[in-house]
Amino acid sequence: MGWASYAAGVGWAAAQRGFDVPGLDIAVTSNVPTGAGLSSSAALSCGTARAWVDLAGWSLTDTEVADLGRDAENHIAGAPTGLMDQLASVCGRSGHAMQIDTRSVEITQIPFDLSAHGLALLVIDSRAPHALVSGEYAERRRSCQEAAAALGVPALRDATVADLDGLPDLLLRRARHVITDSARVEQVAALLTDGSDPRMIGPLLNQSHLSMRDDFEITVPVTDLIAETAVRAGAYGARQTGGGFGGCVIALVDQDAAETVAEACVAAATAENFNEPASFVAVPSDGARRIS
């Protein structure tokens, strides 16, 4: 079924919940790059879910709409994703970052107006496509579950780095990434909430990329090169984004430096015979909704 499974799976998920599922004719257009780690699959499934909910008159909260998209991906498309991408696709708010507690499904909207500080979030697409339905993503998830079980905790959020001594090296590194990256999320949220200069989150982006590279092992040479080059060219911080194994790098840059940083990344990548990256500035926007 290919990409259509992400849309058709929404109808299946609604039927599993006991809803009467009418037929739906849809036309899809998108400017979200596919296979770039920017949740194009969640955009498709959740956009479809929102349309189906509106047209069929189902009574669902935003988080329940997002859950339709996750079920479509997990059970029909075969991608073992969590709920983060779908919540971002449905619950995003213009000018805000979202802090998500995926256990309680609690969302905190945090002001994230980079332009007010003369900043921009530059997205650099390495054009090294990734696929979450491949075995590597599933292996990382399985390793985290094994590490949590070995530690006797429900999930790695319930452990600390100090608890990891004695784990096999692979599980230790996988768990260390999850625990330290979760802590970095909390630090970023605290900095943005208390009104700190967003430039202060730059080092945390850098640390996150190194952790993905060394502990979680989900970066690839071209995204490592782009992240390093972006920082050398003036970015305050940069990290690979998405499920890994290719895709995009995000870089926090001064607005007037975005083009310079992008050009430096193109030059560095092509000099190493990688595909020529593409770039654009991302702006926090509202989630899937009726627009006319």
Contacts in CASP RR format, 6 or more apart in sequence:
PFRMAT RR
TARGET T0000
AUTHOR 0000-0000-0000
METHOD contacts of the structure
MODEL  1
MGWASYAAGVGWAAAQRGFDVPGLDIAVTSNVPTGAGLSSSAALSCGTAR
AWVDLAGWSLTDTEVADLGRDAENHIAGAPTGLMDQLASVCGRSGHAMQI
DTRSVEITQIPFDLSAHGLALLVIDSRAPHALVSGEYAERRRSCQEAAAA
LGVPALRDATVADLDGLPDLLLRRARHVITDSARVEQVAALLTDGSDPRM
IGPLLNQSHLSMRDDFEITVPVTDLIAETAVRAGAYGARQTGGGFGGCVI
ALVDQDAAETVAEACVAAATAENFNEPASFVAVPSDGARRIS
1 8 0 8 1.000
1 76 0 8 1.000
2 77 0 8 1.000
3 44 0 8 1.000
5 72 0 8 1.000
5 76 0 8 1.000
5 77 0 8 1.000
5 78 0 8 1.000
6 41 0 8 1.000
6 44 0 8 1.000
6 45 0 8 1.000
6 48 0 8 1.000
6 69 0 8 1.000
6 72 0 8 1.000
6 73 0 8 1.000
6 76 0 8 1.000
6 77 0 8 1.000
7 26 0 8 1.000
7 28 0 8 1.000
7 44 0 8 1.000
7 45 0 8 1.000
7 48 0 8 1.000
7 72 0 8 1.000
8 72 0 8 1.000
8 76 0 8 1.000
9 45 0 8 1.000
9 69 0 8 1.000
9 71 0 8 1.000
9 72 0 8 1.000
9 75 0 8 1.000
9 76 0 8 1.000
9 77 0 8 1.000
10 45 0 8 1.000
10 48 0 8 1.000
10 49 0 8 1.000
10 52 0 8 1.000
10 68 0 8 1.000
10 69 0 8 1.000
10 72 0 8 1.000
11 21 0 8 1.000
11 52 0 8 1.000
11 68 0 8 1.000
11 72 0 8 1.000
12 71 0 8 1.000
12 72 0 8 1.000
12 75 0 8 1.000
12 76 0 8 1.000
13 67 0 8 1.000
13 68 0 8 1.000
13 69 0 8 1.000
13 71 0 8 1.000
13 72 0 8 1.000
13 75 0 8 1.000
13 76 0 8 1.000
14 21 0 8 1.000
14 52 0 8 1.000
14 56 0 8 1.000
14 58 0 8 1.000
14 68 0 8 1.000
15 21 0 8 1.000
16 71 0 8 1.000
19 56 0 8 1.000
19 58 0 8 1.000
20 56 0 8 1.000
21 52 0 8 1.000
21 56 0 8 1.000
22 55 0 8 1.000
22 56 0 8 1.000
24 48 0 8 1.000
24 51 0 8 1.000
24 52 0 8 1.000
24 55 0 8 1.000
26 48 0 8 1.000
26 51 0 8 1.000
28 44 0 8 1.000
30 40 0 8 1.000
30 43 0 8 1.000
30 44 0 8 1.000
32 38 0 8 1.000
32 39 0 8 1.000
32 40 0 8 1.000
32 43 0 8 1.000
33 40 0 8 1.000
33 125 0 8 1.000
33 248 0 8 1.000
33 278 0 8 1.000
34 40 0 8 1.000
34 129 0 8 1.000
35 129 0 8 1.000
35 130 0 8 1.000
35 131 0 8 1.000
35 247 0 8 1.000
36 125 0 8 1.000
36 126 0 8 1.000
36 127 0 8 1.000
36 129 0 8 1.000
36 130 0 8 1.000
36 247 0 8 1.000
36 248 0 8 1.000
37 130 0 8 1.000
37 241 0 8 1.000
37 242 0 8 1.000
37 243 0 8 1.000
37 244 0 8 1.000
37 246 0 8 1.000
37 247 0 8 1.000
37 248 0 8 1.000
38 123 0 8 1.000
38 125 0 8 1.000
38 241 0 8 1.000
38 242 0 8 1.000
38 247 0 8 1.000
38 248 0 8 1.000
39 85 0 8 1.000
39 88 0 8 1.000
39 89 0 8 1.000
39 242 0 8 1.000
41 73 0 8 1.000
41 77 0 8 1.000
41 79 0 8 1.000
41 81 0 8 1.000
41 85 0 8 1.000
41 132 0 8 1.000
42 69 0 8 1.000
42 73 0 8 1.000
42 81 0 8 1.000
42 85 0 8 1.000
42 86 0 8 1.000
42 88 0 8 1.000
42 89 0 8 1.000
43 89 0 8 1.000
43 288 0 8 1.000
45 68 0 8 1.000
45 69 0 8 1.000
45 70 0 8 1.000
45 72 0 8 1.000
45 73 0 8 1.000
45 77 0 8 1.000
45 86 0 8 1.000
45 89 0 8 1.000
46 65 0 8 1.000
46 66 0 8 1.000
46 68 0 8 1.000
46 69 0 8 1.000
46 86 0 8 1.000
46 89 0 8 1.000
46 90 0 8 1.000
46 288 0 8 1.000
47 89 0 8 1.000
47 288 0 8 1.000
48 69 0 8 1.000
48 72 0 8 1.000
49 65 0 8 1.000
49 66 0 8 1.000
49 68 0 8 1.000
49 69 0 8 1.000
49 72 0 8 1.000
49 90 0 8 1.000
49 288 0 8 1.000
50 65 0 8 1.000
50 90 0 8 1.000
50 288 0 8 1.000
50 289 0 8 1.000
50 290 0 8 1.000
52 58 0 8 1.000
52 68 0 8 1.000
53 60 0 8 1.000
53 65 0 8 1.000
53 68 0 8 1.000
54 290 0 8 1.000
60 68 0 8 1.000
62 90 0 8 1.000
62 91 0 8 1.000
63 87 0 8 1.000
63 90 0 8 1.000
63 91 0 8 1.000
63 105 0 8 1.000
63 107 0 8 1.000
65 90 0 8 1.000
65 288 0 8 1.000
66 83 0 8 1.000
66 86 0 8 1.000
66 87 0 8 1.000
66 89 0 8 1.000
66 90 0 8 1.000
66 91 0 8 1.000
67 83 0 8 1.000
67 86 0 8 1.000
69 86 0 8 1.000
70 81 0 8 1.000
70 82 0 8 1.000
70 83 0 8 1.000
70 86 0 8 1.000
73 79 0 8 1.000
73 81 0 8 1.000
73 86 0 8 1.000
74 80 0 8 1.000
74 81 0 8 1.000
74 82 0 8 1.000
77 133 0 8 1.000
78 133 0 8 1.000
79 132 0 8 1.000
79 133 0 8 1.000
79 137 0 8 1.000
80 132 0 8 1.000
80 137 0 8 1.000
80 138 0 8 1.000
80 141 0 8 1.000
81 132 0 8 1.000
82 102 0 8 1.000
83 100 0 8 1.000
83 102 0 8 1.000
83 105 0 8 1.000
84 100 0 8 1.000
84 102 0 8 1.000
87 98 0 8 1.000
87 100 0 8 1.000
87 105 0 8 1.000
87 107 0 8 1.000
88 98 0 8 1.000
88 100 0 8 1.000
88 287 0 8 1.000
89 287 0 8 1.000
89 288 0 8 1.000
90 287 0 8 1.000
90 288 0 8 1.000
91 98 0 8 1.000
91 107 0 8 1.000
91 287 0 8 1.000
92 98 0 8 1.000
92 109 0 8 1.000
92 284 0 8 1.000
92 285 0 8 1.000
92 286 0 8 1.000
92 287 0 8 1.000
93 109 0 8 1.000
93 284 0 8 1.000
93 286 0 8 1.000
93 287 0 8 1.000
94 284 0 8 1.000
94 285 0 8 1.000
94 286 0 8 1.000
95 111 0 8 1.000
95 112 0 8 1.000
95 113 0 8 1.000
95 283 0 8 1.000
95 284 0 8 1.000
95 285 0 8 1.000
96 109 0 8 1.000
96 110 0 8 1.000
96 111 0 8 1.000
96 112 0 8 1.000
96 284 0 8 1.000
97 109 0 8 1.000
97 110 0 8 1.000
97 111 0 8 1.000
97 112 0 8 1.000
97 188 0 8 1.000
97 189 0 8 1.000
97 192 0 8 1.000
97 284 0 8 1.000
98 107 0 8 1.000
98 108 0 8 1.000
98 109 0 8 1.000
98 110 0 8 1.000
99 107 0 8 1.000
99 108 0 8 1.000
99 110 0 8 1.000
99 185 0 8 1.000
99 189 0 8 1.000
100 106 0 8 1.000
100 107 0 8 1.000
100 108 0 8 1.000
101 107 0 8 1.000
103 155 0 8 1.000
103 157 0 8 1.000
108 189 0 8 1.000
110 189 0 8 1.000
110 192 0 8 1.000
110 193 0 8 1.000
111 192 0 8 1.000
111 195 0 8 1.000
112 192 0 8 1.000
112 198 0 8 1.000
112 284 0 8 1.000
114 120 0 8 1.000
114 121 0 8 1.000
114 198 0 8 1.000
114 252 0 8 1.000
115 255 0 8 1.000
117 197 0 8 1.000
117 198 0 8 1.000
117 199 0 8 1.000
118 254 0 8 1.000
118 255 0 8 1.000
119 198 0 8 1.000
119 199 0 8 1.000
119 236 0 8 1.000
119 252 0 8 1.000
119 253 0 8 1.000
119 254 0 8 1.000
119 255 0 8 1.000
120 252 0 8 1.000
120 253 0 8 1.000
120 254 0 8 1.000
120 255 0 8 1.000
120 258 0 8 1.000
120 281 0 8 1.000
121 250 0 8 1.000
121 251 0 8 1.000
121 252 0 8 1.000
121 253 0 8 1.000
121 281 0 8 1.000
121 282 0 8 1.000
121 283 0 8 1.000
122 230 0 8 1.000
122 235 0 8 1.000
122 250 0 8 1.000
122 251 0 8 1.000
122 252 0 8 1.000
122 253 0 8 1.000
122 258 0 8 1.000
122 261 0 8 1.000
122 262 0 8 1.000
122 279 0 8 1.000
122 280 0 8 1.000
122 281 0 8 1.000
122 282 0 8 1.000
123 241 0 8 1.000
123 248 0 8 1.000
123 249 0 8 1.000
123 250 0 8 1.000
123 279 0 8 1.000
123 280 0 8 1.000
123 281 0 8 1.000
123 282 0 8 1.000
124 226 0 8 1.000
124 230 0 8 1.000
124 248 0 8 1.000
124 249 0 8 1.000
124 250 0 8 1.000
124 251 0 8 1.000
124 262 0 8 1.000
124 265 0 8 1.000
124 277 0 8 1.000
124 278 0 8 1.000
124 279 0 8 1.000
125 247 0 8 1.000
125 248 0 8 1.000
125 277 0 8 1.000
125 278 0 8 1.000
125 279 0 8 1.000
126 220 0 8 1.000
126 222 0 8 1.000
126 223 0 8 1.000
126 226 0 8 1.000
126 246 0 8 1.000
126 247 0 8 1.000
126 248 0 8 1.000
126 249 0 8 1.000
126 269 0 8 1.000
126 274 0 8 1.000
126 275 0 8 1.000
126 277 0 8 1.000
127 247 0 8 1.000
127 274 0 8 1.000
127 275 0 8 1.000
127 276 0 8 1.000
127 277 0 8 1.000
127 278 0 8 1.000
128 220 0 8 1.000
128 222 0 8 1.000
128 223 0 8 1.000
128 246 0 8 1.000
128 247 0 8 1.000
128 274 0 8 1.000
128 275 0 8 1.000
129 246 0 8 1.000
129 247 0 8 1.000
130 242 0 8 1.000
130 243 0 8 1.000
130 244 0 8 1.000
130 245 0 8 1.000
130 246 0 8 1.000
130 247 0 8 1.000
131 245 0 8 1.000
132 243 0 8 1.000
134 245 0 8 1.000
136 218 0 8 1.000
136 245 0 8 1.000
137 243 0 8 1.000
137 244 0 8 1.000
137 245 0 8 1.000
140 174 0 8 1.000
140 216 0 8 1.000
140 218 0 8 1.000
143 170 0 8 1.000
143 171 0 8 1.000
143 174 0 8 1.000
144 156 0 8 1.000
144 174 0 8 1.000
144 175 0 8 1.000
144 178 0 8 1.000
146 171 0 8 1.000
147 156 0 8 1.000
147 164 0 8 1.000
147 167 0 8 1.000
147 171 0 8 1.000
147 172 0 8 1.000
147 174 0 8 1.000
147 175 0 8 1.000
148 154 0 8 1.000
148 155 0 8 1.000
148 156 0 8 1.000
148 158 0 8 1.000
148 159 0 8 1.000
148 175 0 8 1.000
150 167 0 8 1.000
150 171 0 8 1.000
151 159 0 8 1.000
151 163 0 8 1.000
151 164 0 8 1.000
151 167 0 8 1.000
151 175 0 8 1.000
153 159 0 8 1.000
153 163 0 8 1.000
156 175 0 8 1.000
156 178 0 8 1.000
156 179 0 8 1.000
156 182 0 8 1.000
157 178 0 8 1.000
157 179 0 8 1.000
157 182 0 8 1.000
159 175 0 8 1.000
159 179 0 8 1.000
160 179 0 8 1.000
161 176 0 8 1.000
161 179 0 8 1.000
161 180 0 8 1.000
164 172 0 8 1.000
164 175 0 8 1.000
164 176 0 8 1.000
164 179 0 8 1.000
166 172 0 8 1.000
167 175 0 8 1.000
173 214 0 8 1.000
173 215 0 8 1.000
173 216 0 8 1.000
173 217 0 8 1.000
174 215 0 8 1.000
174 216 0 8 1.000
176 211 0 8 1.000
176 215 0 8 1.000
177 211 0 8 1.000
177 212 0 8 1.000
177 215 0 8 1.000
177 216 0 8 1.000
178 216 0 8 1.000
180 207 0 8 1.000
180 211 0 8 1.000
180 215 0 8 1.000
181 208 0 8 1.000
181 211 0 8 1.000
181 212 0 8 1.000
184 204 0 8 1.000
184 207 0 8 1.000
184 208 0 8 1.000
187 201 0 8 1.000
187 204 0 8 1.000
188 201 0 8 1.000
188 204 0 8 1.000
191 198 0 8 1.000
191 200 0 8 1.000
191 201 0 8 1.000
192 198 0 8 1.000
192 201 0 8 1.000
198 252 0 8 1.000
199 236 0 8 1.000
199 252 0 8 1.000
201 236 0 8 1.000
201 237 0 8 1.000
201 252 0 8 1.000
202 235 0 8 1.000
202 236 0 8 1.000
202 237 0 8 1.000
202 252 0 8 1.000
203 236 0 8 1.000
203 237 0 8 1.000
205 236 0 8 1.000
205 237 0 8 1.000
205 238 0 8 1.000
205 239 0 8 1.000
205 250 0 8 1.000
205 251 0 8 1.000
205 252 0 8 1.000
206 227 0 8 1.000
206 231 0 8 1.000
206 237 0 8 1.000
206 238 0 8 1.000
206 239 0 8 1.000
208 239 0 8 1.000
209 219 0 8 1.000
209 224 0 8 1.000
209 227 0 8 1.000
209 238 0 8 1.000
209 239 0 8 1.000
209 240 0 8 1.000
209 249 0 8 1.000
212 218 0 8 1.000
212 219 0 8 1.000
212 239 0 8 1.000
212 240 0 8 1.000
212 244 0 8 1.000
213 219 0 8 1.000
213 224 0 8 1.000
218 240 0 8 1.000
218 243 0 8 1.000
218 244 0 8 1.000
218 245 0 8 1.000
219 227 0 8 1.000
219 240 0 8 1.000
219 244 0 8 1.000
219 245 0 8 1.000
219 246 0 8 1.000
220 244 0 8 1.000
220 245 0 8 1.000
220 246 0 8 1.000
221 272 0 8 1.000
221 274 0 8 1.000
222 246 0 8 1.000
222 269 0 8 1.000
222 272 0 8 1.000
222 274 0 8 1.000
222 275 0 8 1.000
223 240 0 8 1.000
223 244 0 8 1.000
223 246 0 8 1.000
223 247 0 8 1.000
223 248 0 8 1.000
223 249 0 8 1.000
225 268 0 8 1.000
225 269 0 8 1.000
225 272 0 8 1.000
225 274 0 8 1.000
226 238 0 8 1.000
226 249 0 8 1.000
226 265 0 8 1.000
226 268 0 8 1.000
226 269 0 8 1.000
226 277 0 8 1.000
227 238 0 8 1.000
227 239 0 8 1.000
227 240 0 8 1.000
227 249 0 8 1.000
227 251 0 8 1.000
228 238 0 8 1.000
229 264 0 8 1.000
229 265 0 8 1.000
229 268 0 8 1.000
229 269 0 8 1.000
230 237 0 8 1.000
230 238 0 8 1.000
230 249 0 8 1.000
230 251 0 8 1.000
230 253 0 8 1.000
230 261 0 8 1.000
230 264 0 8 1.000
230 265 0 8 1.000
231 237 0 8 1.000
231 238 0 8 1.000
231 251 0 8 1.000
232 264 0 8 1.000
233 257 0 8 1.000
233 260 0 8 1.000
233 261 0 8 1.000
233 264 0 8 1.000
233 265 0 8 1.000
234 253 0 8 1.000
234 254 0 8 1.000
234 257 0 8 1.000
234 260 0 8 1.000
234 261 0 8 1.000
235 251 0 8 1.000
235 252 0 8 1.000
235 253 0 8 1.000
235 257 0 8 1.000
235 261 0 8 1.000
236 252 0 8 1.000
236 253 0 8 1.000
237 251 0 8 1.000
237 252 0 8 1.000
238 249 0 8 1.000
238 250 0 8 1.000
238 251 0 8 1.000
238 252 0 8 1.000
239 249 0 8 1.000
239 250 0 8 1.000
240 246 0 8 1.000
240 247 0 8 1.000
240 248 0 8 1.000
240 249 0 8 1.000
241 247 0 8 1.000
241 248 0 8 1.000
241 249 0 8 1.000
241 250 0 8 1.000
242 248 0 8 1.000
249 265 0 8 1.000
250 282 0 8 1.000
251 261 0 8 1.000
253 261 0 8 1.000
258 279 0 8 1.000
258 281 0 8 1.000
262 277 0 8 1.000
262 279 0 8 1.000
265 277 0 8 1.000
265 279 0 8 1.000
266 276 0 8 1.000
266 277 0 8 1.000
266 279 0 8 1.000
269 275 0 8 1.000
269 276 0 8 1.000
269 277 0 8 1.000
270 276 0 8 1.000
END
